[in-house]
Amino acid sequence: MDDVAVDFPDMPIILAHPSFPWQEEGCRSAQHKPNVYVDLSGWSPKYFPPILVRYANSLLKHKCCSVPTGRSFGRIAGSAISTSSISNLT
């Protein structure tokens, strides 16, 4: 993913569902590449690994988005993690 992000810096890349089973790699890519984002939809937050929750509530708070299908996923660790706007991607 890093190579693609570097080769196409103007193309937004969204790592979906939360990039299972490569959550840590996905979080690192999103942290270091300005065009990489993390989509948290597709899983219930109760199944998110602790490392993903830590990243989403801190370093990647501005790079996480969620598009729930018919319901809100709520809050994790006291912070809403689905608050980032995907309007920045266009």
Buried (B, 14 or more C-beta within 10 A) or exposed (E): BEEEBEEEEEEBBBBBEBBBEEBEEBBBBBEEBEBBBBBBBEBEBEEBBEEBBBBBBEEBBEBBBBEEEEEEBEEBEEEBBBEBEEEEEE
